[in-house]
């Protein structure tokens, strides 16, 4: 048995951070800086909390439901499994995918577990169509399966808890926010995406509406722990009336359980 190690599962955030299509940019201003204030640097930050690696609160999608400050810290901590479920362009994560991947992890999925899903899309993190506009996502049936198995939370290395075509980037709510993906889908499949994805963010509602936590945009060194069981934490800011918050997602595990063939991930500032 080796020493305990912490594995970072978060993308960095800041100016130049990849953005969901409707999110505003980060604004970071130095209000005090070294040449003027000597030994003192302070910045003013204005940014959307649903950026980079973050946890949604039920109030994000469900009226009169808990805000971030109303959720206990225990919700953001616990035993976890990381399922290896590779997915590509617009594919859905099915119940069969979950069950097959869970069978390969020690102990499978147990009541009270966090279930982290690594599709490989975290490696495409950036302002590109692969990560955002062609994103795969969880099926409605898969979301119900997770609720039925009484998991504590679900995290994805994807742009949202929902498939991109269940969002207003396509044909829901005030959408289509990105009309070209509707046109591309019609060209590829011969019909409107809303015929295959008729509901607006159903996975958000299924998970958060049943007290299952949800984290989006997992990344960092997640490939080091896929297929493994470990302890997990992703603590929130203590944000009053928050609808979600950027988190620092971390796997706590034994060094002997790390996937050894995965190099440390290096992020270059402004390059993802």
N, C-alpha and C positions, 0 to 999 in steps of 0.2 A: 504494500500500500504506500503510495507516494504522498507528497504534501498537497494541501488544499490550494487550489488556484482559482482565480477569478477570470472568466472569459467575457470580454465585452461583446454584447450583442446589439449595440446601437450604432447607427450612422452618426457622424458629426452633424452639427447644425450651425448655421450662421449665414452671413452674406454669401451669395452664390449657391446656396442650398437648392437642390432640385425641388420644384414646386408642383403640387397638384394643380391642374389647369386653372381653377378659379381662385387659388390662394394668392393673397398679396405677398409682396417680397419682404424680406427682412430689411429693417432700417436700423442701423447701428451707428450712433454718433458718439464721438469722444467729447465728453463735457469737461473733462480735466485730462491733461496729458503732460508727459514728462518735461518737455522743454519749458512749458509755462508754469507748471505747478510743482516741479521737482519732487521726485519720488512718489508721485501720485498719478494713477491712471484710473479713471472711471468712465464707463460708457452708459449711454441711454439706449435701451433696446425696445424696439416696437416690432412685434412679429406675431404671427398666427400660431396658436398652440397645436393645431393639427398639421404640423410639419415634422419632417424627419421621423425618428422613432418616438411614437407617442401612444398613450392610452386614451381611449374614448371613455367618457362617462355616460351613464344612461340618459342624462339630460340632453345629450347631443342629438338624440333622435326621438326621444319619448317625452311628451309633455308631463309635467308634474312628477318627474322621476329624480333619483338622487344626483346631486352635483358632486364634483370631485371632493370637496371638503366633507361630504357626508358619508363617503366610503371608508371603511376601516382599512388601516394599513395592511392587515392580514390578507386583504383581497389582492395585494400586489406582491405576495410572497408565498412560496410553497414548493413542494416537489413538482418536477416537470419532466416531460419527455420531449425530445425533438424528433419529429417524424421526417423522414427523407421521402418527399413526394415530388419528383421532378415534373414540372409542367411547362407548357409552351403557350404560344399565341392563342388567347381566348379560351383555353381549356378550363374545364371545371374540375374541382377536387371532389371526388365522389365518396360515398360510404365505403365502397370497395377499396379505394385508395387508402383511406384512413385505417381500415381494418388490416390490410396487408402490411402497411408500414408499422402499425402498432405491434403486430406479431413479431417483428424483428427487434423490438426494444425490450430490455429486461423488465419483466413485470407487466408489460403492455400498458394500457391506459387504465388508471385506477380512479375511483371517486376522489375528488378533491385535487386532482392533478392540474397543472398548467399543461396545455398541449401547444407546442410551438411547431409550426409547419414550415419546413425549408423546401421551397420549390426550385431554388437556384436563381430566382429572379433578383435576389439581392445583389448578385454580381453585375446586374445591368442597371443598378441604381444610378440615375442621372436624368437629365432632361431629354429623354428620347422616347419614341413611340413604343419600343419594346417594353419598357418598365411601366409606363402610364397607360397609353392608349390601347395596347394589345395585351394588357394584363390578364392572366388567368385569375381564378377566384373560387371561393367556396360555394358549393351547391347548397340549395335550400335543404335537401335531404341530409347532407353532411352536417349542417348546422344543427338540425333537429337531433341527429345522432349524438352529437357532442353534449347537447343539453340533457338528453335522456341518460347519458352516462355520467352526469353530475360532475363535469369538470369545473374547475375553479375559473379558468381563463383560457383564451385562445390567442395566440400571436402568429402573425404571418410575415414572411419576407416579401410582402406585396404592398401595393399602393393604398389598399383599403381592406376592411373586413369583407367588403362585397366585390364581386366581379365588376370590372369597369362598365359593363353594359347594363348593370343594375343601378347605375348612378346617373346623375343629370349631365355627365359628360356625353351620354347618349340621349335617350328619349324620355327621361323621367323628370318630374318636378319642373323647374324652369328650363330644362334642356330642350333640344340638344345643345350643350355648351361647346361641343366640338363636332359640328355637323359632318365633317369628313369621315369620321369613323362609322357613322350610320351609312354613308354612301359606300364605303369599303365593304361593310358587312353585307349589304344588299348585293353588291357585285360578286362577293365570294359565295354567299349562300342562297341568293335568289329571293330573299324576303327581308322584311324589316326586323332589326334586332329585337324590337319590343315583343314580337311574336314568341321568341324564345326566352326573353328576359322581361316578363310582363310586370314585375313588381319593382317598387322603388326601395332599394337598400334593404331587402328582406333579411339578410344575414345580420346586419346591425340590429334590427328589431328583435330577431329570434334570440340572439345571444344576450344583448344588453337587457332585453325585456325579461329575461329569465335569470338575471343576476350572474351572468357569466361575463367576466371581464374580456376586453378586446384590445389588442395591441397591433398597430400597423407599422410597416417599414422596419421590421427587424433586419439587422445586418451585422456589421462588424465581423467578428470571427465565428459566426453561427455555424459555418461548415465544420468547425472543430468539434462541435458537440452533436451534430446530426446523427441520429440513430442511437443516442445515449439517454440515460436517465441522470438527473442532477437536481440540485436545489436552484431555485430561480427567484430573482427579485427585480422589480422594475418600479421603484418608488416614485410617487408623484410629487410635484410641488404642492404645498398646503394652500391651494388656491381657492379662496372663498367664491362660491357660485360658479366654479369652473365647469365647463362642458367637456373637458379633456385636458391633458397636459403632456408636454414632452417628458420622457422618462429616460433614465439610464438603465437599460436592460442588461442584466448580468447573470451568467451561469456560474454557480459555485460548485466545484467538482474536484475530483482527485486527478492529479496530473497523469496518472496511469490510464485514465478513461478518455483522455483527449485523442482525437483522430490525428495521429502523428504525421500523416502525409500532407497536411494542410499548412501552408506557410502563413505567417502573420500577415494580416491585411494592412496595407499602408494606404492611407488617404492623403492625396496631395491637396493643398488648400485650393479650393475652387475647381478641382478636377475630380469627377466622381466616375 
